[in-house]
């Protein structure tokens, strides 16, 4: 664009003006307009408030997350680290969930705000965390990613899931303490509990993998390897597919009266309901 404006255009102008005027359209002598950058200022400096994010519809929110990944987070070695967030928002779009002002929108806004503000801190674009306790957690994750400190999968998944859990709880609390926000449906609450399991698996990956190896490494090594590969696929933060698939399966199961995961027994029942369907999806995806 710079070369065209300062080198090519004057040359073309000289050639055009040398032609007979009746052969030259008037429009040919008018330079093209400069492109207009319509990117919101708070996207550029990662300073959108919780309410600005919450006011976005899900299509815009997805665009914002992808903008942060492409424009900002590449500098932090993290341009591909938020595919599960993309997957959840895509699910909301598909199911027409999360309109501004809803419980779903508030919970999700807390997550997106924390990622944004954590990124801003990691990039030295500001130090304000928005009062969101997830922001410093995401700053830790992104800073450690930038420094190459999360090459170990266990450390990576633990740090990612802690940040995500903290931001999610903040968004949920914001929804529950805002009088104008309606209460979630039972199906939404059940679906939310399934997402809690996803983060719990990430936080406890090291223990889960160790347990699988102890239980099956000697008696059934192929099963141990298959289970570990499945867990790695399910919790891969660089792959949008597991979250998209998992969200849809969990949403379908949430129509029924499954337990809400208040204790270990309920969590086990949730896993029993969800994991076989997810494993079938995993096999189909290979």
MARVEX-651946 format. One record per residue (C-alpha): x, y, z. Coordinates in steps of 0.2 Angstrom, whole numbers, padded with zeros to 4 digits, always signed. Layout:
! MARVEX-651946
XYZ/...
! end
This chain:
! MARVEX-651946
+0000+0000+0000/+0014+0012+0004/+0023+0008-0012/+0007+0010-0022/+0003+0027-0014/+0020+0035-0016/+0028+0027-0031/+0015+0018-0042/+0001+0031-0041/+0011+0046-0046/+0018+0036-0061/+0001+0031-0067/-0005+0048-0064/+0008+0055-0076/+0004+0042-0089/-0015+0045-0088/-0013+0064-0089/-0003+0062-0105/-0017+0054-0114/-0031+0064-0123/-0043+0070-0110/-0058+0063-0119/-0050+0045-0117/-0048+0047-0098/-0063+0044-0087/-0063+0057-0073/-0063+0043-0060/-0046+0037-0066/-0038+0053-0059/-0046+0050-0041/-0035+0040-0030/-0043+0025-0020/-0049+0029-0003/-0038+0023+0012/-0046+0008+0020/-0055+0012+0036/-0050+0002+0052/-0066-0002+0061/-0058-0013+0075/-0064-0007+0092/-0051+0002+0102/-0053-0009+0117/-0049-0024+0106/-0033-0016+0100/-0026-0012+0118/-0036-0027+0127/-0046-0016+0138/-0064-0020+0135/-0074-0020+0151/-0084-0034+0158/-0100-0026+0152/-0093-0022+0135/-0089-0040+0132/-0106-0046+0140/-0115-0034+0128/-0107-0043+0113/-0118-0056+0105/-0109-0073+0103/-0104-0071+0085/-0095-0055+0090/-0088-0063+0105/-0081-0077+0095/-0073-0065+0083/-0065-0056+0098/-0057-0071+0104/-0050-0076+0087/-0044-0058+0085/-0035-0059+0102/-0027-0075+0097/-0021-0069+0080/-0016-0052+0084/-0010-0052+0102/-0007-0070+0108/+0005-0075+0095/+0018-0064+0104/+0015-0075+0119/+0017-0092+0110/-0002-0094+0113/-0011-0091+0097/-0018-0108+0097/-0022-0110+0116/-0040-0105+0117/-0048-0117+0105/-0059-0124+0119/-0066-0107+0122/-0070-0105+0103/-0078-0122+0104/-0090-0117+0118/-0095-0101+0110/-0098-0110+0094/-0109-0121+0103/-0119-0107+0110/-0121-0100+0093/-0127-0116+0086/-0140-0118+0100/-0145-0100+0101/-0139-0098+0119/-0130-0084+0128/-0139-0068+0122/-0133-0052+0131/-0141-0051+0148/-0143-0069+0151/-0135-0081+0164/-0125-0090+0150/-0119-0073+0143/-0113-0067+0160/-0103-0083+0164/-0095-0083+0147/-0091-0064+0149/-0081-0067+0165/-0071-0080+0155/-0067-0069+0140/-0063-0054+0151/-0051-0063+0161/-0042-0070+0146/-0041-0053+0138/-0035-0044+0154/-0022-0058+0158/-0016-0055+0140/-0015-0037+0142/-0004-0039+0158/+0007-0052+0150/+0010-0040+0135/+0013-0025+0146/-0002-0016+0139/-0009-0012+0156/-0010-0019+0174/-0029-0017+0178/-0037-0034+0181/-0055-0028+0181/-0058-0035+0198/-0058-0052+0189/-0048-0065+0199/-0046-0075+0183/-0035-0061+0175/-0019-0064+0185/-0021-0083+0183/-0022-0081+0164/-0007-0069+0165/+0003-0082+0174/-0002-0095+0160/+0002-0083+0146/+0018-0077+0153/+0024-0095+0157/+0019-0100+0139/+0029-0085+0132/+0044-0090+0142/+0043-0109+0137/+0039-0115+0155/+0024-0125+0151/+0031-0139+0139/+0026-0152+0152/+0008-0157+0148/+0004-0159+0166/+0010-0142+0171/+0002-0134+0155/-0016-0142+0158/-0015-0138+0177/-0011-0120+0174/-0024-0118+0160/-0038-0126+0170/-0035-0116+0186/-0036-0100+0176/-0051-0106+0167/-0060-0112+0183/-0056-0096+0192/-0063-0085+0178/-0078-0096+0176/-0083-0095+0194/-0081-0076+0193/-0093-0075+0179/-0105-0087+0187/-0105-0076+0203/-0107-0060+0193/-0123-0068+0185/-0130-0074+0202/-0127-0057+0210/-0134-0046+0196/-0153-0044+0200/-0158-0041+0181/-0150-0058+0176/-0163-0072+0175/-0160-0089+0183/-0152-0103+0173/-0163-0117+0167/-0160-0135+0175/-0153-0140+0158/-0141-0126+0158/-0135-0130+0176/-0133-0148+0171/-0123-0143+0156/-0112-0132+0167/-0108-0146+0178/-0102-0156+0164/-0090-0142+0160/-0084-0143+0178/-0079-0161+0174/-0068-0155+0159/-0058-0143+0170/-0057-0156+0184/-0049-0169+0172/-0037-0156+0166/-0032-0151+0184/-0029-0169+0189/-0022-0176+0173/-0006-0181+0181/-0015-0191+0195/-0028-0199+0182/-0014-0204+0170/-0004-0212+0184/-0019-0221+0190/-0023-0228+0173/-0005-0234+0171/-0005-0242+0188/-0022-0251+0185/-0019-0257+0167/-0001-0255+0162/+0003-0273+0167/-0014-0281+0164/-0020-0272+0149/-0007-0261+0141/-0017-0257+0125/-0031-0250+0136/-0019-0239+0146/-0012-0232+0130/-0029-0229+0123/-0036-0221+0139/-0021-0209+0140/-0023-0204+0121/-0042-0201+0124/-0038-0189+0139/-0025-0180+0129/-0037-0178+0114/-0052-0172+0126/-0041-0159+0134/-0031-0153+0120/-0032-0134+0121/-0026-0132+0103/-0041-0142+0095/-0058-0135+0094/-0067-0152+0090/-0067-0160+0107/-0076-0146+0115/-0088-0144+0101/-0092-0162+0101/-0092-0163+0120/-0103-0148+0122/-0117-0155+0111/-0116-0172+0119/-0117-0164+0137/-0131-0153+0131/-0141-0168+0125/-0138-0178+0141/-0143-0162+0151/-0161-0163+0145/-0163-0178+0157/-0163-0178+0176/-0144-0182+0178/-0136-0178+0195/-0129-0160+0197/-0112-0166+0203/-0113-0160+0221/-0102-0174+0227/-0090-0188+0221/-0104-0200+0218/-0113-0188+0207/-0097-0184+0198/-0095-0203+0195/-0112-0204+0188/-0109-0189+0177/-0093-0197+0170/-0102-0214+0167/-0115-0204+0157/-0103-0194+0147/-0087-0203+0144/-0093-0217+0133/-0102-0205+0121/-0086-0194+0121/-0075-0210+0118/-0086-0215+0103/-0084-0197+0096/-0065-0198+0099/-0064-0215+0089/-0075-0207+0075/-0064-0192+0074/-0048-0202+0071/
! end
